[in-house]
């Protein structure tokens, strides 16, 4: 595009329709570049920029550290569906006790009404928290609200997630609703094969598969770069070190299809924006819709 524009700039005169098309293309390119710069600043994807550094530190400092002691007995009890109210119990009881089982080898799990007085913490939807072991200070869990400051970007990512769960097979059929795997997979235990996961529910064209996979990889690439900027430094570096030392593929459809690698595209305020040579996400991840998991054993 730049070479073509430079060539046109050397011509003494241009036909009016060509000039209009050239000006429109240049305006679009400049507008997208400006929007991309603004977006990078808004969601703090430029962690080496001094103002961004200050904003990132302020974000981390705003998350309270919650120290929790190790329980002598697990609660809620493992191997149960944990419910919060009689209303929820009545909605799910018949399905959990009598509904069709995807795998009859897996026993039905009982329901357990949660006793909020036995919980060390009950984190509401608006609160963030950095949970650490009370004795050792070891990180346990980080909950960060408002992780992405751009609402239209979150809406775009949510649309990609919903599109994936509509098209792909759940990996936890015995659990509530849908959890799908995307990215690279080692295959099944009976047929091990390293490849991009093959889990489409219905036959799709190759172009459709490529588009769905690229969008999913783009969402994960955005998320990983946000984690790199805003997340816990030690945990991020541990993952990056593993990927570098192991030579493990990242979630990049370019490596699958022989296209340009280390590239992803996001959409904010209806404008697509391409990022080149970023840190692509780790090799695989999951997308969920209303997913509910029975308490682990």
Secondary structure per residue as TSV (DSSP state, phi and psi in degrees):
chain	resnum	aa	ss	phi	psi
A	1	X	-	360.0	-44.6
A	2	X	H	-64.4	-39.4
A	3	X	H	-65.3	-42.4
A	4	X	H	-63.5	-42.3
A	5	X	H	-65.3	-39.1
A	6	X	H	-64.4	-39.8
A	7	X	H	-64.0	-43.4
A	8	X	H	-64.6	-32.2
A	9	X	H	-66.9	-19.2
A	10	X	T	-86.8	-10.5
A	11	X	S	-79.1	137.4
A	12	X	S	-62.9	-39.8
A	13	X	-	-139.8	152.7
A	14	X	-	-126.6	142.1
A	15	X	-	-56.9	143.1
A	16	X	H	-53.4	-42.7
A	17	X	H	-67.3	-34.2
A	18	X	H	-68.8	-41.1
A	19	X	H	-62.5	-42.0
A	20	X	H	-62.3	-44.4
A	21	X	H	-64.3	-41.3
A	22	X	H	-62.8	-47.0
A	23	X	H	-62.7	-39.2
A	24	X	H	-65.1	-41.6
A	25	X	H	-65.0	-41.7
A	26	X	H	-66.5	-39.3
A	27	X	H	-64.5	-43.3
A	28	X	H	-61.9	-42.8
A	29	X	H	-64.4	-44.4
A	30	X	H	-65.2	-39.9
A	31	X	H	-64.0	-44.9
A	32	X	H	-64.7	-38.9
A	33	X	H	-63.3	-41.2
A	34	X	H	-66.5	-45.1
A	35	X	H	-62.3	-38.0
A	36	X	H	-66.3	-43.5
A	37	X	H	-60.9	-43.6
A	38	X	H	-64.0	-40.3
A	39	X	H	-65.0	-44.0
A	40	X	H	-57.5	-41.2
A	41	X	H	-68.9	-39.0
A	42	X	H	-68.6	-40.3
A	43	X	T	-100.7	9.4
A	44	X	T	64.2	42.1
A	45	X	-	-86.1	7.1
A	46	X	-	-116.4	67.4
A	47	X	T	-63.6	-15.9
A	48	X	T	-87.8	-7.3
A	49	X	S	-75.8	129.9
A	50	X	H	-52.8	-48.0
A	51	X	H	-61.8	-37.3
A	52	X	H	-66.7	-39.0
A	53	X	H	-57.2	-44.2
A	54	X	H	-65.5	-41.1
A	55	X	H	-67.2	-39.0
A	56	X	H	-64.7	-43.0
A	57	X	H	-64.8	-38.7
A	58	X	H	-64.1	-39.2
A	59	X	H	-62.3	-46.5
A	60	X	H	-64.6	-40.8
A	61	X	H	-67.3	-23.2
A	62	X	T	-76.2	-13.8
A	63	X	S	-90.0	114.8
A	64	X	-	-68.9	143.0
A	65	X	E	-86.0	126.0
A	66	X	E	-115.2	115.1
A	67	X	E	-91.4	126.3
A	68	X	E	-125.6	131.9
A	69	X	-	-77.2	154.4
A	70	X	-	-72.9	131.1
A	71	X	-	-77.4	145.5
A	72	X	S	-75.8	-23.8
A	73	X	S	-138.0	131.9
A	74	X	-	-63.1	138.7
A	75	X	S	-149.7	135.5
A	76	X	S	-59.9	160.6
A	77	X	-	-64.6	135.6
A	78	X	T	-63.9	154.8
A	79	X	T	75.6	20.2
A	80	X	E	-125.5	152.1
A	81	X	E	-80.5	118.5
A	82	X	E	-91.7	123.3
A	83	X	E	-121.2	154.2
A	84	X	S	-106.0	-14.6
A	85	X	-	-156.1	161.6
A	86	X	H	-64.4	-32.8
A	87	X	H	-61.0	-46.5
A	88	X	H	-65.6	-39.8
A	89	X	H	-59.2	-44.8
A	90	X	H	-65.9	-32.9
A	91	X	H	-68.9	-39.7
A	92	X	H	-100.9	-15.4
A	93	X	H	-55.4	-51.9
A	94	X	H	-63.6	-41.0
A	95	X	H	-64.6	-43.9
A	96	X	H	-70.9	-30.1
A	97	X	H	-91.3	-29.4
A	98	X	H	-128.9	-7.0
A	99	X	S	-67.7	163.6
A	100	X	-	-63.9	134.3
A	101	X	-	-99.2	124.0
A	102	X	S	-61.1	-33.9
A	103	X	-	-136.0	104.8
A	104	X	T	-70.1	-12.1
A	105	X	T	-72.4	-20.4
A	106	X	S	-88.9	118.8
A	107	X	-	-67.1	152.5
A	108	X	-	-67.6	143.8
A	109	X	-	-102.3	142.5
A	110	X	E	-74.7	164.4
A	111	X	E	-98.8	145.1
A	112	X	E	-132.3	122.6
A	113	X	E	-76.5	126.3
A	114	X	-	-72.3	137.4
A	115	X	-	-102.1	104.7
A	116	X	G	-63.3	-22.4
A	117	X	G	-70.0	-20.0
A	118	X	G	-91.0	-4.7
A	119	X	-	-85.9	136.4
A	120	X	S	-69.4	-37.4
A	121	X	-	-142.7	146.3
A	122	X	-	-129.1	94.6
A	123	X	-	-81.2	120.1
A	124	X	-	-76.4	168.0
A	125	X	T	-64.0	-22.8
A	126	X	T	-94.9	-6.8
A	127	X	-	-97.6	144.8
A	128	X	-	-105.1	158.0
A	129	X	E	-161.9	146.0
A	130	X	E	-114.6	99.1
A	131	X	E	-82.3	129.9
A	132	X	E	-133.2	155.9
A	133	X	E	-65.6	129.6
A	134	X	T	-63.6	-31.7
A	135	X	T	-87.8	-44.2
A	136	X	T	-102.3	-18.1
A	137	X	-	77.3	6.8
A	138	X	-	-65.1	132.4
A	139	X	E	-61.2	139.6
A	140	X	E	-115.0	-52.4
A	141	X	E	-158.6	137.9
A	142	X	E	-118.2	123.4
A	143	X	E	-113.4	115.3
A	144	X	-	-121.6	110.5
A	145	X	S	-81.2	159.7
A	146	X	S	52.2	43.2
A	147	X	-	-67.4	-33.8
A	148	X	S	-115.9	121.6
A	149	X	-	-81.3	-4.9
A	150	X	-	-105.6	108.9
A	151	X	H	-63.9	-41.2
A	152	X	H	-65.8	-29.4
A	153	X	H	-70.6	-40.3
A	154	X	H	-63.7	-41.1
A	155	X	H	-63.1	-42.0
A	156	X	H	-61.3	-47.2
A	157	X	H	-61.7	-39.9
A	158	X	H	-62.8	-38.9
A	159	X	H	-63.3	-39.1
A	160	X	H	-64.6	-42.5
A	161	X	H	-61.0	-48.8
A	162	X	H	-63.5	-36.1
A	163	X	H	-63.7	-39.4
A	164	X	H	-67.3	-45.1
A	165	X	H	-70.3	-21.6
A	166	X	H	-75.6	-27.3
A	167	X	H	-99.7	-18.6
A	168	X	B	-119.1	158.1
A	169	X	-	-81.1	136.2
A	170	X	-	-70.8	142.4
A	171	X	S	-91.0	-5.1
A	172	X	-	-129.0	72.0
A	173	X	T	-65.5	-24.7
A	174	X	T	-81.6	-7.6
A	175	X	S	-99.1	169.1
A	176	X	E	-69.0	134.0
A	177	X	E	56.6	-130.0
A	178	X	E	-135.5	135.8
A	179	X	E	-138.3	114.6
A	180	X	E	-114.5	146.4
A	181	X	E	-92.8	139.1
A	182	X	E	-135.7	154.8
A	183	X	E	99.0	-155.1
A	184	X	E	-78.7	148.9
A	185	X	E	-142.8	151.7
A	186	X	E	-86.1	3.8
A	187	X	E	83.2	-173.2
A	188	X	-	-84.4	165.9
A	189	X	S	-65.3	-31.1
A	190	X	S	-82.1	-24.9
A	191	X	S	-136.8	72.6
A	192	X	E	-66.7	130.0
A	193	X	E	-161.7	122.6
A	194	X	E	-77.9	115.9
A	195	X	E	-165.8	169.1
A	196	X	E	-64.0	139.5
A	197	X	-	-56.8	138.4
A	198	X	-	-113.1	93.7
A	199	X	-	-138.9	23.9
A	200	X	B	-69.7	136.5
A	201	X	S	-70.6	-34.7
A	202	X	S	-127.6	161.1
A	203	X	-	-63.6	131.7
A	204	X	-	-125.4	152.3
A	205	X	-	-68.8	158.1
A	206	X	H	-62.3	-36.8
A	207	X	H	-64.3	-38.8
A	208	X	H	-66.8	-44.5
A	209	X	H	-58.3	-45.4
A	210	X	H	-61.6	-42.6
A	211	X	H	-64.7	-46.1
A	212	X	H	-62.0	-44.2
A	213	X	H	-67.2	-39.5
A	214	X	H	-65.1	-43.3
A	215	X	H	-63.7	-42.0
A	216	X	H	-62.5	-44.9
A	217	X	H	-63.1	-32.6
A	218	X	H	-68.1	-40.7
A	219	X	H	-61.7	-45.3
A	220	X	H	-67.8	-35.0
A	221	X	H	-64.3	-43.3
A	222	X	H	-60.7	-47.8
A	223	X	H	-60.2	-43.4
A	224	X	H	-65.7	-38.4
A	225	X	H	-70.2	-30.4
A	226	X	H	-67.3	-41.6
A	227	X	H	-62.2	-41.6
A	228	X	H	-61.6	-35.6
A	229	X	H	-80.6	-41.4
A	230	X	H	-110.7	-17.4
A	231	X	S	-81.2	-178.5
A	232	X	-	-66.5	123.1
A	233	X	H	-59.6	-46.6
A	234	X	H	-62.7	-42.7
A	235	X	H	-66.4	-42.5
A	236	X	H	-62.1	-45.8
A	237	X	H	-65.8	-33.8
A	238	X	H	-62.4	-44.1
A	239	X	H	-66.1	-45.6
A	240	X	H	-61.0	-41.7
A	241	X	H	-61.5	-42.7
A	242	X	H	-62.0	-44.9
A	243	X	H	-63.6	-40.2
A	244	X	H	-69.8	-44.1
A	245	X	H	-72.4	-33.9
A	246	X	H	-85.4	-19.4
A	247	X	T	71.8	17.2
A	248	X	-	-63.4	138.7
A	249	X	-	-61.5	145.0
A	250	X	-	-92.4	170.4
A	251	X	S	-76.1	87.3
A	252	X	-	-138.9	112.0
A	253	X	H	-70.0	-17.3
A	254	X	H	-60.2	-37.6
A	255	X	H	-69.6	-27.4
A	256	X	H	-78.4	-43.3
A	257	X	H	-101.8	1.1
A	258	X	T	74.1	22.6
A	259	X	S	-92.0	-174.1
A	260	X	-	-63.1	130.5
A	261	X	S	-93.7	169.9
A	262	X	S	56.9	50.8
A	263	X	E	-146.0	137.5
A	264	X	E	-145.5	160.8
A	265	X	E	-128.5	131.3
A	266	X	E	-120.4	172.2
A	267	X	E	-136.3	124.0
A	268	X	E	-132.6	131.4
A	269	X	T	54.4	36.6
A	270	X	T	76.8	5.3
A	271	X	E	-111.0	118.4
A	272	X	E	-69.9	141.2
A	273	X	E	-137.2	126.3
A	274	X	E	-99.1	136.3
A	275	X	E	-116.3	128.6
A	276	X	E	-114.0	148.2
A	277	X	S	56.2	42.1
A	278	X	-	-91.5	-175.5
A	279	X	-	-88.2	106.6
A	280	X	-	-70.8	161.8
A	281	X	-	-69.7	161.4
A	282	X	-	-54.0	165.7
A	283	X	S	-60.7	-30.9
A	284	X	E	-148.4	161.8
A	285	X	E	-160.8	178.0
A	286	X	E	-124.3	150.3
A	287	X	E	-122.0	142.4
A	288	X	E	-133.8	154.7
A	289	X	E	-136.7	115.5
A	290	X	E	50.5	37.5
A	291	X	E	-77.1	139.9
A	292	X	E	-135.4	125.4
A	293	X	-	-112.7	134.1
A	294	X	-	-64.1	146.7
A	295	X	-	-53.9	132.1
A	296	X	-	-64.4	154.7
A	297	X	-	-71.0	360.0
